[in-house]
């Protein structure tokens, strides 16, 4: 299977199952497209007619195409489907927990999937004892995994900051005893971010996610406190001080774009002006009846925005001022591994969310849904049928994905988004698919335009 598309003057051919990417001239671009389904003689005849080339030129191009096929760089058959059948079913070791240390929040964002941090339940803070037990549970069930991940999440985790600090201390003690390496991450809205939190995070946190939607009017439309006051003026100085002290360690400015700011590249530019260079903007996933929900009419605008973002990234790269956009991060040479490409994020199998009471859910987006409670940290995973359903989610489990060129990039997509869009974790969130495929096309384009490879015609 191949995918051919054009981007910023490039003719790009992606061979899906080898991962090979080719930049070609217009003649080779068309002949590669045609050769997948037509005999060589017909392809050459069409090329001579459409592109007005000689038969000798056409024959040379066909020879090159055949050579690439022989080398396993074009039209490579699918050799991975068998991996999808039972890979996750054999691997139930847990390597990551999302610790909901605070089911409460000091903001009142109307688009919040977590119902302003309550997850459609009671407000609560995780006790230190529960948190320690969760870390014990992770280590006991981590099997062969040496590197483990814990994300302090909410609500707003800084509302339970003392427990977060003590849990990091406990984790550092336990990792030494058990030969593990725990990477801690914190996600915060920034209201309570101060010098103490900053210094501690810069010492202990592998990554920190900072929530900002961009321009002041955009951010303050939804990210407001209980009195309806916008958060921008309070959090931006905190974030700037934090990032300045962060140095080279990982962080992300994480924004959400909605129907009200489909021009989200302007929010990206604003965050760059504020001094932030590690960026992410996520499309809102909400009830279609919500005023903030993205619409079909928004799609052409969003596609153009992703292209504009790509152009901006290339421009700033050439100016010596690069920045990172989460969804455009691709390693085209050595990762991720094919098992990850097939099986996805591991929600419900390798990755679980823990509530303040110690209940287990497949991920943070399922917390509070009684149909998806999987057990607790005291008795373990008891809803094995639910676990098996998540284990069966992969790049090949949905008929709609079978002929999709992007399946080894999305791994079948987000189970939570599928569930919220269709009522079934094996469903297909079509809107999200369209955005994802556009992002991958742009991400490949950015990679090619900043790689230093001569173009066109280089391979």
N, C-alpha and C positions, 0 to 999 in steps of 0.2 A: 504494500500500500504506500502511495506517495501523496503528498499534499503540495500543490503548487500555488504560489500567490506572489503578488507584486507589492513592494513596499519601498517608498521613497526612491524610486528609480532602479531598485534591485529586482531581479527575477530570481525568486527563491524556490528551491525544490527541497522538500523534507522527505527523506525516506523514513517511514514511521518505525519500522521494526529494527533497523540498524542504528537509527539516530543520526545518520549522515545528513549533512546539509550542504547543498550545492548552490553557488551563485553562477548564473549562466547568462549567455547572451540571448536575445529574443528567439533565435532560431532553435538553439538547443532546448530552451524552455518549452517551446511548443512540441518539439519532437519527443522530448521525454514524456510530456503529458499524453501524447497520442500513442506512443510505443507501448504503454501499459496495457492497452486494450486492442491495438490494431497490429497487423503484420508489418514487418519492416518495409516491404515494398510500398505498401499503401502510405506509410508514414513519410517515406522519401518523396513520393509523388505529391503528397499534400504540401510538404515543405517547399518543394520546388515551385509549386503554384502560388502559395501564399507569400513566401519570402523572396521569390525570384532568384533562387540560388541555383548553382549548377548541380548536376548529378554527382560530380566528384565531391563537392562540398557536403552534399547530403549523405553520401556513403561514408565520408570521414566522421561525420557526426554520429551516424548509426554505429560505426565501429567503436567510438568512444563510449557510447551508451552501453553497448554489449560488454565492453571491458569493465565498466563500473558494476554492471550486474554480476559478472563473474567474480569480481572482487568483493561482493557482498555489500555494496554501497548503494544499490538501486534495486527496487522491486524485491526486497528481501521478504521471504514468507514469514508468517507469524509463527514463532517458535516458543511463545510464552504462555499461550492459553492454558496449557496443562498445569502451569504453576498456580493458576488462580483457583483451581478446584478445591484444594484442601490446605493451602499454605498456612492461612491463619488458624485453621482448625487444629493444626499441630503445635501452634505456638501461643500458649496462653500465659506466658510470663509477662509480668507488668513492668514497664520501664518508666512510666510517667504518671503523675497525679496532678490534678488541678484542685488545690486546696481552697475551698470557699471559707476563708477565715472570717468573712463578714457578710452576712445576709442583711445588709443595711447600707445606706449610702447617704452622703451629704449633698448629692445633687438629685435632681428630679427630671431626668431626661425622658421626654415623652416617647421617643422611639426605642427605649431600652428593652431589649428582648427579655431581660431579667426582672421586669416589672419593678424598676427603680431599686433593684438589688434584693428584693424580697423573694423573688422566684415564685410568685403567686402563693406565698405562704407567710409564716411569721418572721419578723425581724429577729436576727440572732447573731451572736458572735461565737466563733469556735473557741472552746477552752484549750488550754495548753495540754491537758491530758488527752483530749481527743486528737489534737494535732500530733502529739508524740506517737499515739497509737497508729495514726495514719502513716507516719514514717516507718514505724515497725512493720506495718502491713505491706508497704511498698518493698522494703528490703527482703522480707520473708517470701514474697511472691515474685521477686525479680529474676530468679533463676540465673541463667547465664549472662544476663545484662550487667555490665560493669558500670556504664554511665547511665545515671538515673536523673530524671527531671522533675522538679516540683515548682509549680506556678502558684504564687499567692494571688488569689482572685477574689472578686466580690460580685455585687456591691463594691464597696471601697475598702480594700484591705488595710489601708492606713488607719482606719477606724479601730483596728485591732492590732496596732503596731507592736506593742510589747510582746504579744504572743508570737508575732512574726519573727521578731528578733530571737526569742527563746527557742523557737523551732529551728532556726538556722543553726544556733549553737548546738542543739541536740542532734541535728543532722550531721554536723561536722564531727561530733563524737562517734556517732554510729557508723558513718562511712569508713572511718579508720578501723573500727572493730570488725567490719564485715567485708573489707576489701572492695568497697564501692566508691564511686565518685558522683556526688550529688550536685547538679547545677540548679541553682535557684533563680527564679524569674519573678518579677513583681509587675502587676498592671495597676496603674493609678490614674485618677482624674486630676491629681496635682493640687487639690485644695489644701491638703495637710502636708505637702512636701516642704520640708525645712532643712536646715543645715545638718541636723543629726541624721535624718533619714537619708539625705544625699550622701553623706560620708559613709554610712553603713552600707548602702546599696552599692556604692562604688568599690567597696571592699569585698562584698559578699555575693552580689547578684550577677549572675552570668549575663542576664539581659534585663532591661527595664522597658516596659511599654507605657508611653505617655499619651493620654487621650486629649486630642485637640482636633477640631473639625476644620480649622483654617482661619479664614478672615473673621474679624470680630462679629460682624452681623450674622455670618453663617454659623459660627460656633454658638452664639448666644440665642439663636432661634430655638434650639433644643436643649443645650447644655446649661441648664439653669438650676438655681438652688430652690429650696422649698418655698421661698417667697417670690419666686419667679425672676430673680435677678440673674443676669448673665454671669458666666464664670471666667470669661476671657481675661479681664483685667487682673484677676487674682492669680490665675494659673500660668500665664505666659512668663512673667518674671521668674516664677519658681522653676519653670522648665528651662529657661535660658541659663539660670545659675547652675542648675543640675547638669545640663549638657556641657557647659564650660568646664565643670569639674570632672566630668565623666572621662574626658580624654579619648583614648582609642577603644574603650570598652563598648560593647554593643548596647544600643538602645533603639527604640522606634517611636516616632511620632505617629500615632495611630488615629486616623480620622475616618469619619463616615460621611459619604455623600448620599444625598436624597434627591427627590424630585425637585426640591427647591434650590439645589446647587449642582445641577448637571454640568456646569462649567467648572468642575472641580480642579482643573489644572491651575486656575487662578488661586485656589487655596494652596496647592502645592507651591506655587511661586511665592505666596505670602509666607509660608513656613520657611522657605529658603531665605527670604529677606530677613526673617527673624533669627537666622543663623543655624537652623536645623538642616541636617543633610541625610539623615536616615529616616525615610518616610514611607508611610503606607496610607492609602485611602481605600476603604472598603465600601462596596455598594450596600446600601441598607437592605435587609431582608425582613419584611414586615407584612402585615395583613394587606392584601391588595386594595382594600377599601380605605386604608389610611392615606391622609393627604401627603404624607412623606414618601409613599410607595413609588418606586420607579415604574414607568409605563412603557408600553411598546413604542409610543411616540418619542420617548426619550432615547431609544437605542441608537439612531443615527448620530445624535449629539454625543452620546457616550463613546461611540466608535471613533468619532473625530477627536474627542478629548484624549483618548488613549494614543492616537497617532500624534497629536500635538505634544503630549507628554514625552513620547519617544523622541520627537525632534528636539525638544528642550534638553533631554538627557544627552543627546549627541552633541548639541551645541555647547553645553556646559563642559562636557568631556573635552572637547577640542579647545576650549578656553582654559583648561586646567582647573576647572571648578566642578568636578563630578559630584553626583549625589546618588544615593541608593533608593530605589523604589521596590518595595517588597515583592510585588507581583512580577517584576521584570528580572528577578534574580535567577539566572540560569547558568548551570555549569554544563557546557556542551561537550566537554571532553571526558569527564570521569564521574558523573553522578547525577542524581542519586542512583542507587543500585536497582536492578530490575525487580527485585522483590518489593521494594518500596514503591516503585512505579506501578506495579500490578495491584498491590494490596492496600495502599493508601496510608492514612494517618494512624490507624490502629485504634480508633475510638471503640470502646466496648470490649476490647481485647487486651491491647498493650497500654492503653491510655484510659484512665477513669477520672471522674470528678467526685469529690468528697464534700458532703454538706457539713454545716457546723455540728450536726448530730452524729456524723460518721456514716451516713447512708452513701451508697455508691450508685453512680449513674454513668452512662456511656461517655458523656462529655458534658461540659458546662451548659450546652444548649438544650439538654434534656432534663436538667435538674428541675424538680418540682412536678414532673409528669409521672403520676403513679404507674403508668403502663411501662415505664422504663427504669424503675428502681431495680437495681441488679443485686442488692444485698447490702452488707455493711462491713466496716473494717474489723468488726469483732467476729463475725461468722464467715466472712469472705463472700465470694460471688456465688449466690444461690440460684439466680435466674439464668440457668445455663442455656435455656432455649433462646433467651434474648441475646446472650453472648454469641450463640451459634449464628443468629441472624446477622449480627455485625461482622462475624468472621466470614460470612458468605458475601459481604459487600466488597466488590473489587472492580477492576477495569473491564471485566468480562461478564459481570453478573446481570447486566441490564441489556435487553435486546437492542435498545436504542443506541447503545454504545458500540455495538459490534463493528460497524463500518465507520466509526469516528476516528479521524486522524489524530485527535488530541488525547485519546484515552490513556496513553502512557505518560502524559503530563499531569492529568487530573486524577488518575487512578480510580475513575468512576465517579468522582465528585464527592461533595460533602453530604454525609448521611443525614445530618441535622437539617440542612437546607432542603434536601429531598423530602424529608418527613414533613417539614412545615409547609412546603409547597404542594405536596400531593397526598399527605397522610400515610406515606409508606417510605421507609428508609431505602427501599429498592426502587423508588420512583425516580423520576428525572426532573430536576429543576431547570426547565428549558431556558428560562431567562438567564440564569446563572451560567449555563453552558455557552450561550452566545457571547456573553462578556468574557468568559474564560478563554475561549478560542481567539477572540480578538487580542486579549492581553498576551497570549503566547506568540501570536504572529508578530506583535510589536516588540516583544522581548527578544525574539530571535533577530529581528531587524536591528535593534539597538546593539546587540552583541556583535553582529557582523559589521556594522558601521563604526564600531569602536575597537575592532580587533586588529586593525592594521593590515588586513588582507587586501591585496589588490583586487579590483573589481572593474567590470564583470568578467566572468569566465574562469575565475579562480575556484578551486574546490577545496 
